[in-house]
Amino acid sequence: MVIVQNKTLITKGNGDLLVERFNKVGQIEHAEGFLGLEVLTNMKSKEQDEIVISTRWESKDDFYLWTKSQAFRDAHSGKNKRPDYIIGNEVSFFSVDVVRMPIAQAL
């Protein structure tokens, strides 16, 4: 499993606008190898808002296939293009090497 995180810096006070864009079912839920998505808000950010979109994939190849799909292009173009309140972003890839769960779930 891999986790892809897109850390996005937002003008102060506008983080909720990006969060709301992800608070609905979209095409990513149908993507091959997609395992889940979390939207995280950095509660300590001071100068600007910081939102992290974290997606889980079976493989890095599955993520790249998603980025080459028509559904991805549709989600990132036209009326869904990058809003003015986004200052910048950085994408990171993580391999998941260890997963631990509460003991009640592990049994």
N, CA, C and O atoms as a GROMACS GRO file, in nm:
protein
  428
    1MET      N    1   0.085  -0.117   0.000
    1MET     CA    2   0.000   0.000   0.000
    1MET      C    3   0.090   0.124   0.000
    1MET      O    4   0.197   0.124   0.060
    2VAL      N    5   0.045   0.229  -0.067
    2VAL     CA    6   0.112   0.358  -0.065
    2VAL      C    7   0.012   0.465  -0.024
    2VAL      O    8  -0.108   0.453  -0.047
    3ILE      N    9   0.066   0.569   0.036
    3ILE     CA   10  -0.014   0.686   0.070
    3ILE      C   11   0.044   0.803  -0.007
    3ILE      O   12   0.165   0.827  -0.004
    4VAL      N   13  -0.043   0.876  -0.075
    4VAL     CA   14  -0.004   0.996  -0.148
    4VAL      C   15  -0.067   1.114  -0.074
    4VAL      O   16  -0.189   1.118  -0.057
    5GLN      N   17   0.016   1.208  -0.031
    5GLN     CA   18  -0.034   1.325   0.040
    5GLN      C   19  -0.005   1.451  -0.040
    5GLN      O   20   0.107   1.474  -0.086
    6ASN      N   21  -0.110   1.530  -0.056
    6ASN     CA   22  -0.099   1.659  -0.123
    6ASN      C   23  -0.119   1.767  -0.017
    6ASN      O   24  -0.232   1.798   0.022
    7LYS      N   25  -0.008   1.825   0.030
    7LYS     CA   26  -0.013   1.933   0.130
    7LYS      C   27  -0.037   2.063   0.056
    7LYS      O   28   0.044   2.103  -0.029
    8THR      N   29  -0.147   2.129   0.088
    8THR     CA   30  -0.186   2.251   0.017
    8THR      C   31  -0.190   2.367   0.114
    8THR      O   32  -0.254   2.359   0.219
    9LEU      N   33  -0.122   2.476   0.080
    9LEU     CA   34  -0.126   2.598   0.160
    9LEU      C   35  -0.234   2.688   0.103
    9LEU      O   36  -0.243   2.709  -0.018
   10ILE      N   37  -0.316   2.740   0.194
   10ILE     CA   38  -0.436   2.818   0.158
   10ILE      C   39  -0.428   2.953   0.227
   10ILE      O   40  -0.377   2.963   0.339
   11THR      N   41  -0.478   3.058   0.162
   11THR     CA   42  -0.483   3.187   0.229
   11THR      C   43  -0.562   3.173   0.359
   11THR      O   44  -0.663   3.103   0.364
   12LYS      N   45  -0.514   3.239   0.464
   12LYS     CA   46  -0.572   3.227   0.598
   12LYS      C   47  -0.723   3.248   0.596
   12LYS      O   48  -0.774   3.346   0.540
   13GLY      N   49  -0.793   3.153   0.659
   13GLY     CA   50  -0.938   3.163   0.670
   13GLY      C   51  -1.016   3.095   0.558
   13GLY      O   52  -1.138   3.091   0.562
   14ASN      N   53  -0.945   3.042   0.458
   14ASN     CA   54  -1.013   2.982   0.343
   14ASN      C   55  -0.996   2.830   0.333
   14ASN      O   56  -1.038   2.770   0.234
   15GLY      N   57  -0.936   2.768   0.433
   15GLY     CA   58  -0.914   2.624   0.430
   15GLY      C   59  -1.044   2.545   0.414
   15GLY      O   60  -1.047   2.442   0.346
   16ASP      N   61  -1.150   2.592   0.476
   16ASP     CA   62  -1.279   2.523   0.467
   16ASP      C   63  -1.330   2.513   0.323
   16ASP      O   64  -1.402   2.420   0.288
   17LEU      N   65  -1.291   2.609   0.239
   17LEU     CA   66  -1.334   2.605   0.098
   17LEU      C   67  -1.276   2.483   0.027
   17LEU      O   68  -1.345   2.419  -0.052
   18LEU      N   69  -1.150   2.450   0.055
   18LEU     CA   70  -1.090   2.332  -0.006
   18LEU      C   71  -1.147   2.205   0.056
   18LEU      O   72  -1.176   2.108  -0.015
   19VAL      N   73  -1.165   2.205   0.187
   19VAL     CA   74  -1.223   2.088   0.254
   19VAL      C   75  -1.358   2.055   0.194
   19VAL      O   76  -1.387   1.938   0.166
   20GLU      N   77  -1.441   2.154   0.172
   20GLU     CA   78  -1.575   2.132   0.118
   20GLU      C   79  -1.571   2.070  -0.022
   20GLU      O   80  -1.660   1.993  -0.057
   21ARG      N   81  -1.471   2.104  -0.101
   21ARG     CA   82  -1.459   2.046  -0.236
   21ARG      C   83  -1.442   1.894  -0.232
   21ARG      O   84  -1.478   1.824  -0.327
   22PHE      N   85  -1.386   1.843  -0.123
   22PHE     CA   86  -1.361   1.700  -0.110
   22PHE      C   87  -1.469   1.629  -0.028
   22PHE      O   88  -1.461   1.507  -0.009
   23ASN      N   89  -1.568   1.702   0.021
   23ASN     CA   90  -1.670   1.644   0.109
   23ASN      C   91  -1.789   1.592   0.029
   23ASN      O   92  -1.904   1.622   0.060
   24LYS      N   93  -1.759   1.514  -0.074
   24LYS     CA   94  -1.863   1.452  -0.156
   24LYS      C   95  -1.803   1.334  -0.229
   24LYS      O   96  -1.682   1.327  -0.250
   25VAL      N   97  -1.888   1.241  -0.267
   25VAL     CA   98  -1.841   1.127  -0.346
   25VAL      C   99  -1.805   1.177  -0.485
   25VAL      O  100  -1.877   1.258  -0.543
   26GLY      N  101  -1.695   1.129  -0.538
   26GLY     CA  102  -1.650   1.169  -0.671
   26GLY      C  103  -1.609   1.048  -0.752
   26GLY      O  104  -1.643   0.935  -0.718
   27GLN      N  105  -1.535   1.072  -0.857
   27GLN     CA  106  -1.490   0.965  -0.945
   27GLN      C  107  -1.376   0.883  -0.885
   27GLN      O  108  -1.356   0.767  -0.923
   28ILE      N  109  -1.301   0.942  -0.793
   28ILE     CA  110  -1.187   0.869  -0.736
   28ILE      C  111  -1.231   0.740  -0.668
   28ILE      O  112  -1.156   0.642  -0.666
   29GLU      N  113  -1.351   0.738  -0.614
   29GLU     CA  114  -1.401   0.618  -0.546
   29GLU      C  115  -1.414   0.499  -0.641
   29GLU      O  116  -1.421   0.384  -0.596
   30HIS      N  117  -1.416   0.524  -0.770
   30HIS     CA  118  -1.426   0.418  -0.870
   30HIS      C  119  -1.290   0.379  -0.929
   30HIS      O  120  -1.282   0.287  -1.011
   31ALA      N  121  -1.183   0.448  -0.888
   31ALA     CA  122  -1.051   0.425  -0.947
   31ALA      C  123  -0.994   0.290  -0.903
   31ALA      O  124  -1.007   0.250  -0.788
   32GLU      N  125  -0.932   0.223  -0.997
   32GLU     CA  126  -0.865   0.095  -0.969
   32GLU      C  127  -0.757   0.115  -0.863
   32GLU      O  128  -0.674   0.205  -0.876
   33GLY      N  129  -0.759   0.034  -0.761
   33GLY     CA  130  -0.656   0.039  -0.658
   33GLY      C  131  -0.677   0.144  -0.550
   33GLY      O  132  -0.596   0.153  -0.458
   34PHE      N  133  -0.782   0.224  -0.560
   34PHE     CA  134  -0.810   0.328  -0.459
   34PHE      C  135  -0.860   0.262  -0.332
   34PHE      O  136  -0.951   0.179  -0.335
   35LEU      N  137  -0.799   0.298  -0.218
   35LEU     CA  138  -0.836   0.238  -0.090
   35LEU      C  139  -0.902   0.335   0.007
   35LEU      O  140  -0.968   0.292   0.101
   36GLY      N  141  -0.886   0.464  -0.015
   36GLY     CA  142  -0.948   0.560   0.076
   36GLY      C  143  -0.887   0.698   0.065
   36GLY      O  144  -0.783   0.718   0.003
   37LEU      N  145  -0.955   0.794   0.128
   37LEU     CA  146  -0.913   0.934   0.123
   37LEU      C  147  -0.946   0.998   0.257
   37LEU      O  148  -1.054   0.977   0.313
   38GLU      N  149  -0.853   1.077   0.307
   38GLU     CA  150  -0.876   1.158   0.425
   38GLU      C  151  -0.837   1.302   0.393
   38GLU      O  152  -0.742   1.326   0.319
   39VAL      N  153  -0.910   1.397   0.449
   39VAL     CA  154  -0.878   1.539   0.436
   39VAL      C  155  -0.840   1.586   0.576
   39VAL      O  156  -0.920   1.578   0.669
   40LEU      N  157  -0.718   1.637   0.589
   40LEU     CA  158  -0.663   1.674   0.719
   40LEU      C  159  -0.639   1.824   0.724
   40LEU      O  160  -0.587   1.882   0.628
   41THR      N  161  -0.675   1.887   0.835
   41THR     CA  162  -0.649   2.029   0.856
   41THR      C  163  -0.545   2.043   0.966
   41THR      O  164  -0.564   1.992   1.077
   42ASN      N  165  -0.435   2.112   0.937
   42ASN     CA  166  -0.332   2.137   1.037
   42ASN      C  167  -0.388   2.238   1.137
   42ASN      O  168  -0.415   2.353   1.102
   43MET      N  169  -0.404   2.195   1.261
   43MET     CA  170  -0.466   2.279   1.363
   43MET      C  171  -0.368   2.380   1.422
   43MET      O  172  -0.408   2.466   1.500
   44LYS      N  173  -0.239   2.371   1.387
   44LYS     CA  174  -0.138   2.461   1.442
   44LYS      C  175  -0.090   2.566   1.343
   44LYS      O  176  -0.008   2.651   1.377
   45SER      N  177  -0.139   2.562   1.221
   45SER     CA  178  -0.094   2.655   1.118
   45SER      C  179  -0.136   2.798   1.156
   45SER      O  180  -0.250   2.820   1.197
   46LYS      N  181  -0.044   2.894   1.141
   46LYS     CA  182  -0.074   3.030   1.185
   46LYS      C  183  -0.085   3.131   1.071
   46LYS      O  184  -0.183   3.206   1.064
   47GLU      N  185   0.015   3.134   0.981
   47GLU     CA  186   0.016   3.236   0.876
   47GLU      C  187  -0.081   3.206   0.763
   47GLU      O  188  -0.135   3.297   0.701
   48GLN      N  189  -0.102   3.078   0.737
   48GLN     CA  190  -0.194   3.037   0.632
   48GLN      C  191  -0.260   2.907   0.677
   48GLN      O  192  -0.213   2.844   0.772
   49ASP      N  193  -0.366   2.868   0.611
   49ASP     CA  194  -0.428   2.739   0.640
   49ASP      C  195  -0.350   2.631   0.566
   49ASP      O  196  -0.297   2.655   0.458
   50GLU      N  197  -0.342   2.514   0.626
   50GLU     CA  198  -0.274   2.400   0.563
   50GLU      C  199  -0.369   2.281   0.563
   50GLU      O  200  -0.411   2.233   0.668
   51ILE      N  201  -0.400   2.233   0.444
   51ILE     CA  202  -0.489   2.118   0.426
   51ILE      C  203  -0.408   2.009   0.357
   51ILE      O  204  -0.338   2.035   0.259
   52VAL      N  205  -0.419   1.886   0.408
   52VAL     CA  206  -0.352   1.772   0.347
   52VAL      C  207  -0.458   1.676   0.296
   52VAL      O  208  -0.542   1.628   0.372
   53ILE      N  209  -0.453   1.648   0.167
   53ILE     CA  210  -0.540   1.546   0.108
   53ILE      C  211  -0.455   1.419   0.103
   53ILE      O  212  -0.355   1.412   0.032
   54SER      N  213  -0.496   1.319   0.180
   54SER     CA  214  -0.422   1.195   0.191
   54SER      C  215  -0.503   1.084   0.125
   54SER      O  216  -0.616   1.055   0.166
   55THR      N  217  -0.445   1.021   0.023
   55THR     CA  218  -0.513   0.911  -0.044
   55THR      C  219  -0.432   0.784  -0.026
   55THR      O  220  -0.309   0.786  -0.024
   56ARG      N  221  -0.503   0.671  -0.012
   56ARG     CA  222  -0.440   0.541   0.003
   56ARG      C  223  -0.466   0.459  -0.122
   56ARG      O  224  -0.578   0.454  -0.172
   57TRP      N  225  -0.359   0.392  -0.171
   57TRP     CA  226  -0.365   0.316  -0.296
   57TRP      C  227  -0.300   0.180  -0.277
   57TRP      O  228  -0.210   0.164  -0.194
   58GLU      N  229  -0.344   0.083  -0.354
   58GLU     CA  230  -0.280  -0.048  -0.352
   58GLU      C  231  -0.136  -0.038  -0.401
   58GLU      O  232  -0.049  -0.109  -0.351
   59SER      N  233  -0.110   0.050  -0.499
   59SER     CA  234   0.025   0.067  -0.552
   59SER      C  235   0.043   0.209  -0.607
   59SER      O  236  -0.055   0.280  -0.631
   60LYS      N  237   0.168   0.248  -0.625
   60LYS     CA  238   0.200   0.377  -0.686
   60LYS      C  239   0.150   0.380  -0.830
   60LYS      O  240   0.104   0.484  -0.878
   61ASP      N  241   0.158   0.266  -0.899
   61ASP     CA  242   0.107   0.258  -1.036
   61ASP      C  243  -0.042   0.288  -1.043
   61ASP      O  244  -0.087   0.354  -1.136
   62ASP      N  245  -0.120   0.241  -0.944
   62ASP     CA  246  -0.264   0.270  -0.941
   62ASP      C  247  -0.288   0.421  -0.930
   62ASP      O  248  -0.376   0.476  -0.996
   63PHE      N  249  -0.208   0.488  -0.845
   63PHE     CA  250  -0.221   0.633  -0.834
   63PHE      C  251  -0.192   0.701  -0.968
   63PHE      O  252  -0.267   0.788  -1.012
   64TYR      N  253  -0.083   0.660  -1.033
   64TYR     CA  254  -0.048   0.722  -1.161
   64TYR      C  255  -0.152   0.695  -1.269
   64TYR      O  256  -0.178   0.781  -1.352
   65LEU      N  257  -0.212   0.577  -1.268
   65LEU     CA  258  -0.322   0.549  -1.362
   65LEU      C  259  -0.438   0.644  -1.339
   65LEU      O  260  -0.500   0.692  -1.433
   66TRP      N  261  -0.468   0.671  -1.211
   66TRP     CA  262  -0.575   0.766  -1.178
   66TRP      C  263  -0.542   0.905  -1.234
   66TRP      O  264  -0.629   0.971  -1.290
   67THR      N  265  -0.416   0.948  -1.220
   67THR     CA  266  -0.380   1.082  -1.266
   67THR      C  267  -0.384   1.094  -1.418
   67THR      O  268  -0.387   1.205  -1.472
   68LYS      N  269  -0.383   0.982  -1.489
   68LYS     CA  270  -0.390   0.983  -1.635
   68LYS      C  271  -0.532   0.960  -1.687
   68LYS      O  272  -0.554   0.958  -1.808
   69SER      N  273  -0.627   0.941  -1.597
   69SER     CA  274  -0.765   0.909  -1.637
   69SER      C  275  -0.843   1.034  -1.677
   69SER      O  276  -0.810   1.146  -1.637
   70GLN      N  277  -0.946   1.014  -1.755
   70GLN     CA  278  -1.036   1.123  -1.792
   70GLN      C  279  -1.106   1.179  -1.669
   70GLN      O  280  -1.129   1.299  -1.660
   71ALA      N  281  -1.141   1.092  -1.575
   71ALA     CA  282  -1.207   1.137  -1.452
   71ALA      C  283  -1.118   1.234  -1.375
   71ALA      O  284  -1.167   1.334  -1.322
   72PHE      N  285  -0.989   1.206  -1.368
   72PHE     CA  286  -0.895   1.297  -1.302
   72PHE      C  287  -0.889   1.431  -1.375
   72PHE      O  288  -0.895   1.537  -1.313
   73ARG      N  289  -0.877   1.425  -1.507
   73ARG     CA  290  -0.872   1.550  -1.586
   73ARG      C  291  -0.999   1.631  -1.566
   73ARG      O  292  -0.993   1.754  -1.554
   74ASP      N  293  -1.114   1.565  -1.563
   74ASP     CA  294  -1.241   1.635  -1.542
   74ASP      C  295  -1.245   1.703  -1.405
   74ASP      O  296  -1.297   1.814  -1.392
   75ALA      N  297  -1.190   1.636  -1.304
   75ALA     CA  298  -1.192   1.690  -1.168
   75ALA      C  299  -1.095   1.806  -1.149
   75ALA      O  300  -1.107   1.881  -1.052
   76HIS      N  301  -1.000   1.823  -1.241
   76HIS     CA  302  -0.897   1.926  -1.225
   76HIS      C  303  -0.895   2.027  -1.338
   76HIS      O  304  -0.793   2.093  -1.360
   77SER      N  305  -1.004   2.040  -1.410
   77SER     CA  306  -1.009   2.137  -1.520
   77SER      C  307  -1.142   2.211  -1.518
   77SER      O  308  -1.231   2.180  -1.439
   78GLY      N  309  -1.154   2.309  -1.605
   78GLY     CA  310  -1.279   2.383  -1.619
   78GLY      C  311  -1.324   2.445  -1.488
   78GLY      O  312  -1.247   2.516  -1.423
   79LYS      N  313  -1.448   2.419  -1.449
   79LYS     CA  314  -1.502   2.478  -1.326
   79LYS      C  315  -1.430   2.426  -1.203
   79LYS      O  316  -1.443   2.486  -1.095
   80ASN      N  317  -1.356   2.316  -1.215
   80ASN     CA  318  -1.284   2.260  -1.102
   80ASN      C  319  -1.136   2.297  -1.100
   80ASN      O  320  -1.057   2.235  -1.029
   81LYS      N  321  -1.098   2.400  -1.180
   81LYS     CA  322  -0.957   2.438  -1.186
   81LYS      C  323  -0.909   2.493  -1.051
   81LYS      O  324  -0.990   2.519  -0.961
   82ARG      N  325  -0.780   2.511  -1.039
   82ARG     CA  326  -0.718   2.556  -0.913
   82ARG      C  327  -0.774   2.692  -0.871
   82ARG      O  328  -0.763   2.789  -0.945
   83PRO      N  329  -0.834   2.699  -0.752
   83PRO     CA  330  -0.891   2.825  -0.702
   83PRO      C  331  -0.782   2.927  -0.664
   83PRO      O  332  -0.668   2.890  -0.637
   84ASP      N  333  -0.819   3.054  -0.663
   84ASP     CA  334  -0.725   3.161  -0.630
   84ASP      C  335  -0.675   3.155  -0.486
   84ASP      O  336  -0.567   3.207  -0.457
   85TYR      N  337  -0.751   3.094  -0.395
   85TYR     CA  338  -0.711   3.092  -0.254
   85TYR      C  339  -0.598   2.991  -0.226
   85TYR      O  340  -0.546   2.988  -0.114
   86ILE      N  341  -0.561   2.910  -0.324
   86ILE     CA  342  -0.450   2.816  -0.305
   86ILE      C  343  -0.318   2.887  -0.331
   86ILE      O  344  -0.296   2.942  -0.439
   87ILE      N  345  -0.230   2.886  -0.230
   87ILE     CA  346  -0.100   2.949  -0.240
   87ILE      C  347  -0.001   2.856  -0.310
   87ILE      O  348   0.077   2.900  -0.395
   88GLY      N  349  -0.003   2.729  -0.275
   88GLY     CA  350   0.088   2.631  -0.333
   88GLY      C  351   0.062   2.494  -0.275
   88GLY      O  352  -0.016   2.478  -0.181
   89ASN      N  353   0.127   2.394  -0.332
   89ASN     CA  354   0.110   2.259  -0.281
   89ASN      C  355   0.236   2.176  -0.305
   89ASN      O  356   0.320   2.209  -0.388
   90GLU      N  357   0.244   2.067  -0.228
   90GLU     CA  358   0.356   1.975  -0.238
   90GLU      C  359   0.302   1.833  -0.223
   90GLU      O  360   0.227   1.804  -0.129
   91VAL      N  361   0.340   1.745  -0.315
   91VAL     CA  362   0.292   1.606  -0.314
   91VAL      C  363   0.405   1.516  -0.263
   91VAL      O  364   0.519   1.528  -0.306
   92SER      N  365   0.370   1.426  -0.169
   92SER     CA  366   0.465   1.330  -0.114
   92SER      C  367   0.408   1.189  -0.126
   92SER      O  368   0.287   1.169  -0.119
   93PHE      N  369   0.498   1.092  -0.145
   93PHE     CA  370   0.461   0.951  -0.155
   93PHE      C  371   0.524   0.876  -0.038
   93PHE      O  372   0.640   0.896  -0.005
   94PHE      N  373   0.445   0.788   0.024
   94PHE     CA  374   0.491   0.709   0.137
   94PHE      C  375   0.456   0.563   0.114
   94PHE      O  376   0.344   0.531   0.076
   95SER      N  377   0.553   0.475   0.137
   95SER     CA  378   0.519   0.332   0.140
   95SER      C  379   0.470   0.302   0.281
   95SER      O  380   0.523   0.355   0.379
   96VAL      N  381   0.370   0.217   0.291
   96VAL     CA  382   0.318   0.177   0.422
   96VAL      C  383   0.393   0.051   0.463
   96VAL      O  384   0.372  -0.056   0.405
   97ASP      N  385   0.479   0.063   0.562
   97ASP     CA  386   0.564  -0.048   0.603
   97ASP      C  387   0.508  -0.124   0.723
   97ASP      O  388   0.534  -0.244   0.738
   98VAL      N  389   0.434  -0.056   0.809
   98VAL     CA  390   0.375  -0.119   0.927
   98VAL      C  391   0.236  -0.062   0.947
   98VAL      O  392   0.215   0.059   0.935
   99VAL      N  393   0.140  -0.150   0.976
   99VAL     CA  394   0.005  -0.107   1.011
   99VAL      C  395  -0.029  -0.171   1.145
   99VAL      O  396  -0.016  -0.292   1.161
  100ARG      N  397  -0.072  -0.092   1.240
  100ARG     CA  398  -0.114  -0.142   1.371
  100ARG      C  399  -0.257  -0.099   1.394
  100ARG      O  400  -0.298   0.009   1.353
  101MET      N  401  -0.333  -0.184   1.461
  101MET     CA  402  -0.474  -0.157   1.488
  101MET      C  403  -0.501  -0.179   1.636
  101MET      O  404  -0.424  -0.248   1.703
  102PRO      N  405  -0.612  -0.122   1.688
  102PRO     CA  406  -0.649  -0.152   1.827
  102PRO      C  407  -0.667  -0.304   1.842
  102PRO      O  408  -0.712  -0.371   1.748
  103ILE      N  409  -0.632  -0.356   1.956
  103ILE     CA  410  -0.633  -0.500   1.977
  103ILE      C  411  -0.770  -0.562   1.948
  103ILE      O  412  -0.776  -0.674   1.899
  104ALA      N  413  -0.878  -0.492   1.977
  104ALA     CA  414  -1.012  -0.546   1.952
  104ALA      C  415  -1.036  -0.567   1.802
  104ALA      O  416  -1.108  -0.660   1.765
  105GLN      N  417  -0.978  -0.485   1.716
  105GLN     CA  418  -0.994  -0.498   1.573
  105GLN      C  419  -0.899  -0.603   1.514
  105GLN      O  420  -0.926  -0.660   1.409
  106ALA      N  421  -0.789  -0.627   1.582
  106ALA     CA  422  -0.688  -0.719   1.530
  106ALA      C  423  -0.727  -0.866   1.550
  106ALA      O  424  -0.673  -0.954   1.482
  107LEU      N  425  -0.819  -0.892   1.641
  107LEU     CA  426  -0.858  -1.032   1.669
  107LEU      C  427  -0.954  -1.088   1.570
  107LEU      O  428  -0.995  -1.203   1.581
   0.00000   0.00000   0.00000
